[in-house]
């Protein structure tokens, strides 16, 4: 298992975009981009990393379970829910 600063992570916008953990730790600072839209989009993607990681872990468990059992995808998804 990979350790990371637990989520949720929040975004702060000003002339730069920052991603901040619940404990106040700075996760990322996005600056020097072509536009504010790109800056905010990158910060949003970074802020969603803990949730995306959680989903990938669950999908990995689902794939492993399907590969190593006779269960259907629906049965495995119910177990992981």
Secondary structure as UniProt FT lines:
FT   STRAND          9..13
FT   STRAND          17..21
FT   TURN            22..23
FT   STRAND          26..30
FT   HELIX           36..47
FT   HELIX           49..67
FT   HELIX           73..80
//
